[in-house]
Amino acid sequence: MKKQLLIVDGYNMIGAWTETHRLFQDNQLEQARDILLSKLSNYAGFEGIEVICVFDAQHVPGVASKFTVDNVLVVFTEEDETADTYIEKLAGECQNVLTTVYVATSDLAEQWVIFSQGAMRVSARELEERVNLRKQDLTRHNKTLTMKKPRTSWDDTQLTDLKALLFKLGEHD
C-alpha cells in the first residue's frame, strides 16, 4: 500500500476554516495555529497518514524551524521563503511511486504547480469537511464503545447492599 502524505498550507487553512477564520482576522495566530494543529493531529491519527503543516515565516527573521506537535510535523519557512515555495519543493521531492502526496491549499497558482508534479490537491473547504467528518466518526465510535462497556464486578459488600435493597422493594408490593 502506498504511503500517503498530506502537506498543509497552514495560514491558507486558518484563513478559510470556519473555526479559525475569526482568529485569523483578529491576528490571534497562535491560538488559530493551535486549533488547526490539534485537528490535523486527530485527523492524521484516524486516517493513518503523515501530515506536514507549513507556515509562512518569510517576513519574520530568524524564525525558521521544524518541530513535531503530537503526530504533525510543523514547519516555519525561512525569512526569504514563502510557504508556497517550500510546499511546492517538498511535494516534488516526496511524490513518487511509493508515496501519494496531497497538498491542502486553495491557492490556485500553487495548485497548478503541485498538479504538474503529480501531487493531488485538497481545497481548504474540502479538508475542513474531511476533518469534521472524522471527528463525528470518532465521537460516534466513542459513544458505541462507552455503551458497550462491560459491567464491572460487584464486591461482596455491594452485593449484600443490593440484596437488602431488593428485599425492601419486595416488601412494598
N, C-alpha and C positions, 0 to 999 in steps of 0.2 A: 504494500500500500504506500502511496506517495505521501511524503511529509507535507503538511500544509502550514504555510507561514502567512500571517496577517500583519501587514505593515500599515500603521495608522498615522495619518496626518493629524496630530493631536489638537492643534488650535482650530483646524478645519472642523473637527468633530465638536469641540467645545462650543464653537460659534453657531453650529447648526442644531445640536441636540436640544430638545425641549427643557430638560432638567438643568442644563449648564448654560444655556443661551443668556439668561438674565445676568448670571455671574460674570460671563464674558463681557457683556455690555457695561457692567459696573466695575470692570477691571479687577475683579476678585479672582485672579487667575489661579492662585494656589488652591483655593477651595474647589474651583472648577476642575483643575487637574486631578485633585484627589478623588472626586466623584467619578471622573472618566476612568481613571486607572483602576478603581475598585470594580467598576462594571466590566471593564475589559478583563480583569483578572478572573472574575467569576465566569465570564463567557469562555475564556481560554481553558479554564479547568473543566468546564462542562463539555466543550467541544473537543478537547484534547488536541488543541493546536498551539503553535508557538505564536506569540504576539510581541511585536516591537512597536512602541509608540514613540513617534518623533515629534519634538517640539522645536520650533524655530527660535534660536537664540542669536541670530545674526547681528542684532543691534545691542547686545549685552556683552561687553568684553569680558573674556576670561571665564565664561560660564560653561563652556563645552564639557560635557560629562556623559557617562553611561553608568547606570545602576539598575538594579532589579527591585521592583515593587511587587511583592508576592511572586507571581509567575509571569510578570510582564517586564520585558527589557525596556527601559526608558532611556531615550537619547535626547540630549540637548545639543544642537548643532554648534559649530564653532562660530566665532564672531562674523566672519565674512561668508558664511554658508547658509543658504536657505534650507528649510525643511524639505521643500520640493526637490532641490538638487540632491540632498542626501538620500531621500526616498527613491528617486529615480535611479541613482547609482546602486543602492542596496538591492533594489528589485532586479536590476540587470545582473548583479553578481549572484543572487540567490536562485533565480529562475533556472531550472534545469530538469532533466528527465526524472530526477528523484524528488523534486520539490515543486509544488504548485504555490505560486506567490499570489496573494490577493493584496491589493492596495486600497485602503479605505480613504477616499477623498472625494470631494465634489468639485475640485479644481479641474476644469476642462482641459487646460493645457497639460497638466500633469497626467491626466487620464490618457491622452494621446501618446505621450512618451512611454508610459508603462504598457499600454497595448502593444506598441511597436516592439517591446522587449519580451512579449509573450505572457506578461502577468495579467491577472484578472482585476477588474475594478469593482469596488463596492462603494456605493454612494453613502454619504453621511446618514441620510434618512434610512436607507436600507440596513446599515449596520445598527443603527439605533433600534429599528424594529426587530432585528435578529436578537440583539442583546435583551430586549424587553421580553420577547417570546421565551427565550431560555430561562429568564428569571421566573416567568409564570410557570414554566415546566418544572423548575426546581421547587417552587412553592407547592405545586400540586403533588409532586413526588414526596416532599417532606410531610405533607398532610397525610398522605397514604401510609407512609412509614409510621407516623405517630398513631394513626388509627389502628394499625396492625400490631402495635407494641404489645408483647405478651405481658400478662399479669404477673407481677412478682409473687413469690411465695409468701404465705402468711405464717407468722411465727405463732407459737402456742398461746401467748397472751392475746394476740389479735383474734385467734380462732375462738378462745374462751369468751371474749367480749362480744364477738359476733353471735355466738350461740345464745348468750344471755339476751342480746337484743332481739333475736328471732323468737326466743321464748316469750319475752314481754309482748311482742307484736301478736303472737298467737293467743295470748290471754285476752286480748281486746276483741276477738272475733265473736 
